[in-house]
Amino acid sequence: MKMEKAKELTSRAKANYLPIEVIFKEGEYRVDKVTSFDSNTSGSQTAPITYRAEEGAKVEFNGATVIDHTKFEPITDEKVKAKLYDEVKDKVLQLDLAAQGFTREDLDFVSINKEIPTTGSHGENLRTVNFFLNDRVQKISRWPNSGFVTFDKCVQGSTSVKDPYNGGRIYFSNPEPLRWTDAKEAYVEGLMYSEWYTESIPIKQINVDEMTIDLYRYAVRGVRNGHEYCVKNLVEEIDIPGEWYVDFDTMMLYYYPERPFREGDVFEVSTLKQAFVSLNNASFLNFKGLTFKNSLGMIQSVYDENGKILAFGRSNNRKEQFKEYGGGIEFGNNSHDIIIDGCTFKDINGTGVRSIGYSGYQTFWPNMNIYVQNSNFYRCSEDAIRVGTGDAPTLQQGNFNVLNNFFYECDVMYGNNYCCGYTIKNNLSVRIFNHAIRADGAEFTIENNEISYGNYAMSDMGAIYCGRNTSEYGSSISRNLIMNYGPAPTEYRNYPAGAIYLDDVVGGMNITQNMSMARNKNYQSTGLIYGGGPDVHHYGNISLNANRGYVIQNRVGAYPDMLVRALEPTQAKLTAAQDTWFAKYPQIERHIEWMADTNLYDAQVQFYDNLTTNCDVSTYRTQADLKPYLTGRVDDAHIIDDLSIYVDPENYDYRLKMEAVKKYNLPETLPNEENLNIDTIGLQRE
């Protein structure tokens, strides 16, 4: 029974006013459209509705469509075969997708990337379809097969939608691009300009004479010498088992099988473009023990009444500028009292659990009393969880809880500047490409999380990141264990990578008893990057093996306009509920003075009782002599370069031994074996 049918049955049973359980027997349920819930299909406080797996059963909702792999055959087009490397010409197979009922509209992911992005803060990565062999993701053809190559030289193109097709030029010296002159829909992906996001740009042409890759359209911030890129979606670069390419003009799939197909193998392609479940004005619903996997997801452009593209991709005006499809469970607006417990979200081309109930400047009502707990997230192409909850301008609590979840190769969550009252606690994140947690708003709590290999490919980023909001009051980041953060030792970056990054004058939170160890010192790894925001209390933290233990920056002195931008969310709060904010956080009254004159800025930062071990520089200050000065208390961290002071450093237990606290007269606010139970950090599962 599919979920849509189950929903219909619960509507009939609601008349009994008793709790309802819908129990799915073990099996795989193919999904081709979203199941939507609203007030008419909701439960109630005394009679919630639960959709769950039978005890011990494996219940999977699958957004992919099976392909008959017996129809693969040797390549018949000699022109295509000639494009392959000699050693794989007899190994790459073809399959006619049209003959199996697929249309270009079903699977096309390349055409949309030629549309013009908005001038938002950063560009988009192309979301491809995924092909699976027995649930293993197969790789889109790529050069190089792993890692990236560096721009030998590049010429800046436009960075504006006003001149969209002046995309810039990348020079190359490797021989491989010379083979791509006939490539139809290849694209460049990489750190085009900044080091904190990647972007995908279609290739316009390969210029053999000048050894250049000309880009089809502009990158949001342009291209920069010395940065890294790869090229994807080329039949010419199918050269390792598992790689594929689709020619959308002929609807022919070219694939290098991992091994010869066997009886019982399942080969499939993601086709579900919507979320599995959509909640809009829904309440008192529970989803337990269910798996959602293999969705396609797309980002669809928004058009005006004349058919003109208004925007593509992210922008600062999310609601007006684009519609995003795909994901696991999506909250529309004004949904509340929802529990997602013990579920799995796997290979979701989109966000695992996505709440779009933005508040503040947005027009949605916030989603509230949401629990995402005891669940597993694998390879979600966007954030695993996106929070839209509460209302920071009025200090309305959202009570959105992310508890005891496991995340692998997907950013954990994102909460925006207008969220209020959410908790991220006891989660384990492993191998996170970008930030593990991005949190903003007010009155949020991030505590007792374990992060291993956070922001492992990015810099100018933090494993835990907050930014551009001077008034995140009532928020705390505490007792988190952050291990092996930052890029690999062989990768050079121009900007620092932090365990905790307080970017661009963000302020108002307490940060205490966090323990961090950098992956290496070969770049600017930093336990904390503090951007000069107001009323930050940072004490009792430990930083190990970093290039710089702690970085203290006076960004207001260096970039006054940065303060103006970071005050915008504060202005919204004071406009909506000034008296409420003054009563609870009277220090925000100073912000009104700064809005009138940035020279009156008064940070009142508190930085003390912190410790570093084996860091090249313990406490590093920049722009310290610039006005307005950073006011408050900024003490150098204690320095003890001796791992024996810790309980069990080989197993990442960086609590201090009490004998070391007494021997070195260290502050008892630092994590130690008496004031912190290491077993309370990370997953709390049997």
Salt bridges, closest charged atoms under 4 A:
GLU4 OE2 - LYS7 NZ 3.21
GLU21 OE1 - ARG52 NE 3.27
GLU28 OE1 - ARG30 NH2 2.82
GLU28 OE2 - LYS293 NZ 3.22
GLU54 OE2 - LYS25 NZ 3.58
GLU60 OE2 - LYS58 NZ 3.86
GLU60 OE1 - LYS293 NZ 2.98
ASP86 OD1 - LYS89 NZ 3.07
ASP90 OD1 - LYS81 NZ 3.47
ASP108 OD2 - ARG104 NE 2.98
GLU124 OE2 - ARG314 NH1 3.57
ASP135 OD2 - LYS293 NZ 2.88
ASP135 OD2 - LYS346 NZ 3.72
GLU185 OE2 - ARG104 NH2 2.82
GLU189 OE2 - LYS232 NZ 2.94
GLU195 OE2 - HIS227 NE2 3.94
GLU210 OE1 - ARG169 NH1 2.89
ASP214 OD1 - ARG169 NE 2.74
GLU228 OE1 - ARG493 NH1 3.50
GLU237 OE2 - ARG179 NH1 3.13
ASP247 OD1 - LYS184 NZ 2.73
ASP249 OD1 - ARG104 NH1 3.01
ASP249 OD2 - LYS184 NZ 3.03
GLU258 OE1 - ARG136 NH2 2.48
ASP265 OD2 - ARG259 NH1 2.90
GLU268 OE1 - ARG30 NH1 2.56
GLU324 OE2 - ARG127 NH2 2.32
GLU324 OE1 - ARG354 NH2 3.42
GLU330 OE2 - ARG354 NH1 2.96
ASP337 OD2 - HIS336 ND1 2.61
ASP347 OD2 - LYS346 NZ 3.33
ASP347 OD1 - ARG379 NE 2.68
GLU382 OE2 - ARG127 NH2 3.38
GLU382 OE1 - ARG314 NH2 2.88
ASP383 OD2 - ARG386 NH2 2.63
GLU409 OE2 - ARG431 NE 2.66
ASP411 OD2 - HIS435 NE2 3.86
ASP440 OD2 - ARG438 NE 3.63
GLU443 OE2 - LYS584 NZ 2.78
GLU447 OE2 - LYS425 NZ 3.27
GLU447 OE1 - ARG479 NH2 3.08
GLU491 OE1 - ARG493 NH2 3.53
ASP503 OD2 - ARG468 NH2 3.86
ASP503 OD1 - ARG555 NH1 2.43
ASP504 OD2 - ARG468 NE 3.07
ASP504 OD1 - ARG555 NH1 2.44
ASP504 OD2 - ARG565 NH2 3.03
ASP535 OD2 - ARG590 NH1 3.04
ASP602 OD2 - ARG590 NE 3.65
ASP616 OD1 - LYS521 NZ 3.55
ASP635 OD2 - ARG633 NE 2.77
ASP636 OD1 - ARG621 NH1 2.65
ASP653 OD2 - ARG655 NH2 2.92
